[in-house]
Amino acid sequence: MDDDFLDLDSAGFAPGEATAERLALLTLDEAHDLLRLLQTVAQEEGPFSLDVDRWARELAGRIPSGC
């Protein structure tokens, strides 16, 4: 996957060192929302669809079904 299009310096994110301790796990609802989003994007033909599909399958295998 080519990350050249991501300009994280201009995105306004806090430095990773300062935020790593504050990053929380996803709630179950958030995980299912993210899974639905990934599955929707994976169905579209595009340069990232295979990567997104892989992430969707990975997430689906790690969270309980149903919500």
C-alpha positions as CSV (number, residue, x, y, z in Angstrom):
1,M,0.0,0.0,0.0
2,D,1.4,3.4,-1.0
3,D,1.2,5.9,1.8
4,D,2.7,8.8,-0.1
5,F,-0.7,10.5,-0.4
6,L,-0.9,10.8,3.4
7,D,0.6,14.0,4.6
8,L,0.3,13.4,8.4
9,D,2.4,16.5,9.2
10,S,-0.3,18.7,7.7
11,A,-3.2,16.7,9.2
12,G,-3.0,18.3,12.6
13,F,-2.5,15.1,14.5
14,A,-0.8,15.2,17.9
15,P,2.6,13.5,18.0
16,G,2.4,9.8,18.4
17,E,4.5,9.8,21.5
18,A,2.1,12.1,23.3
19,T,-1.0,10.2,22.3
20,A,0.0,6.5,22.5
21,E,-0.9,6.2,26.2
22,R,-4.3,7.8,25.6
23,L,-5.4,5.6,22.8
24,A,-8.2,3.4,24.0
25,L,-9.5,0.1,22.6
26,L,-12.6,0.4,20.4
27,T,-15.9,-0.2,22.0
28,L,-17.9,-3.2,20.6
29,D,-20.2,-0.8,18.8
30,E,-17.3,1.2,17.4
31,A,-15.7,-2.0,16.2
32,H,-18.9,-3.1,14.4
33,D,-19.3,0.4,12.9
34,L,-15.7,0.2,11.6
35,L,-16.2,-3.3,10.3
36,R,-19.3,-2.2,8.3
37,L,-17.4,0.7,6.9
38,L,-14.5,-1.5,5.9
39,Q,-16.8,-4.0,4.3
40,T,-18.5,-1.3,2.3
41,V,-15.2,0.1,1.1
42,A,-13.9,-3.4,0.3
43,Q,-16.8,-3.9,-2.1
44,E,-15.8,-0.9,-4.2
45,E,-13.2,-1.5,-6.9
46,G,-10.2,0.6,-6.2
47,P,-6.5,0.6,-5.4
48,F,-7.1,-0.2,-1.7
49,S,-10.0,-2.7,-1.9
50,L,-7.8,-5.7,-1.4
51,D,-6.1,-4.2,1.7
52,V,-9.4,-3.0,3.1
53,D,-10.9,-6.4,2.6
54,R,-8.0,-8.0,4.5
55,W,-8.5,-5.6,7.4
56,A,-12.2,-6.2,7.4
57,R,-11.6,-10.0,7.6
58,E,-9.0,-9.5,10.3
59,L,-11.4,-7.3,12.4
60,A,-14.3,-9.7,11.8
61,G,-12.3,-12.5,13.3
62,R,-11.4,-10.5,16.4
63,I,-14.8,-9.2,17.5
64,P,-17.9,-11.0,18.6
65,S,-20.6,-11.2,16.0
66,G,-23.9,-9.5,16.4
67,C,-24.5,-6.1,17.9
